[in-house]
Structures are given as C-alpha cells and as structure tokens.
Amino acid sequence: MGKKGFFSLASILVIFGTIVSGCASGGTAQAPDAKASAKADAGAKSGDAAGTAKEVKLKIGAAAVPHAEILNFVKPKLKEQGVNLEVVVYDDEGQLNPALKDKQIDANYFQHVPYLDSVKGEKGYDFAVTTKVHVEPIGFYSSKLKSKDEIKEGARIGIPNNPSNEYRALVLLQQQGLIKLKDGLTTYEATPKDIADNPKKLKFVEADSATLPRSLPDLEGAIINTNLVLEAKIDPKSAVFREDSKSPYANVIVVRKGDETQDEVKKLDAALTAPEVKKFIEDKYGLAVVPAF
C-alpha cells in the first residue's frame, strides 16, 4: 500500500510537470507568431500608405466644350497611372489664367498661344506651354446668309473683342477677300482700325466672344469660336466659311513655369496626344475640332 501511494504521488508530480512545461513551451512558441503578426500588420499599413502616396491629384481648369469633354475622356487612363485628374469647368474663361496664377488650379486648357502671348505681359503671367491638343477652326456664322457673296455693302459683322481672336477674325475675312489689313502686322493683334481696304464698307461690331452666338439675329453674321458654337448648339457645319487646317491657333495645356517637368503633367500630355484621343476628337466633333498632334 505504501508503494502504491508513493507511485501515485510520483505519477501526479510527473503529469503536473509535463502540463506546466507544455504551457510554458506553448507560450514561448506563440510569442514569435504575435511578433510576426504585428510586423505583417505594420507592413500592410505601410503598403497602404505607400499606395496612397503614389496617387497624385492634378487639378485642371477648362472650358466646357470640347476641352472638359476631352479631359474627362482621358481621366480613367490617368487614374491607372496614379494621376487623379480633377476637371473644373469655368463658365468665365477669363478667370482661368488668374486661377492658375493664384494656384487655385495646377493647369488650364482653353487658350491658344497667340491669346496667351497677348495677355501674359500685361498680367504678369509666368506660364509654360506643355503640349498642343486641338484646333477649333473659327467660322463665319449667319442666320440670314448662305454664302459670302450675299454679304451686302454696309453689312454689320460681329467679331471677338479680345486682341488675338480679333486679329484672327480679321485675317479670316482677309483670306476670303472681304477686307485687306495693313502690311507689317506681326504681333497677332489688330482691330478694324488696321484695315487698309474695306471695299464693301463692312461695319464691325466688336463684342465679347461669348455673346456673339446670341447676337446673330441682330447681325448679318459673326465670326465665332467653335467651342462657343458647340455650347450654343449651333451646327458647326452651318458655317458660311471657316479657317482651314493650317490654322496656327492650337489650344494648349498651360502650367506655371517650372511645373512642366512634373511627372503628372508629362503623363497628362502623353494621354492627351494618344491615338485614341485623336480618334475620339474626330468621331465626336468632325470638322468642328481638329487634332493638333
């Protein structure tokens, strides 16, 4: 009986020791797992942060048509490349350059180089042009006339009143043989005062570009930018005559000087001059908008 009692006690002690040892061993084994888990969690968070850091926001101000439509077309492609393109439409295009200067936006897309050149000195804009995207051939539109031969003596013709587009309109009239400008005009600027010969004694109504589509009933005709024609739901094909494809007035992407080297800006330029964008422009706008690349 004494041996049996001793054996039982010894067995209990062995079993208890094994349990304690097992628990201690189990605790030791779990510690590395916990550390690994914590490390993995930290790595995941770090990866998430890195993923977020890769996406860059690029805010661009634009005219509604066709500029914003073209930008929105390339938006998904840029998203895949880590550029979150935010397109902000300005109803008053005159605010797009001040907004860029004041860093409210990172770039703008609405103007051609002659227009930018005509205002940057006066306004103190330190901008850079990064790429040409499209040309909007301006045209002569009328609700009364079907051909330029119907333009009568003394007809009232509407033209844009900003310097570069006014020159552009007068050059178009000169190309059509309706007027002749003075020689030596090299700054992309002219007004009716610079007309040397006006055989039909045309009368020019200088007006804000945006008002010209609404003014057609009161005029024999007007020379109107195509984006304004599209916005006014006027058929671009109804132009009595228009610029040809050799127009130097390509609409461009403009940024503050120094930002043209930014990776996101280079990606934007590449996306806007891709073959699929050329096809999009041609399919959607026909003669109204011509790719410049």
PyMOL commands that set and color helices and strands:
alter all, ss='L'
color gray80, all
select helices_A, chain A and resi 2-54+64-80+93-101+113-123+148-150+163-175+192-194+209-218+226-231+236-238+259-261+263-272+275-288
alter helices_A, ss='H'
color red, helices_A
select strands_A, chain A and resi 56-62+83-89+107-112+127-135+139-141+156-160+180-181+195-197+203-207+221-224+241-242+250-256+290-291
alter strands_A, ss='S'
color yellow, strands_A
deselect
rebuild
show_as cartoon
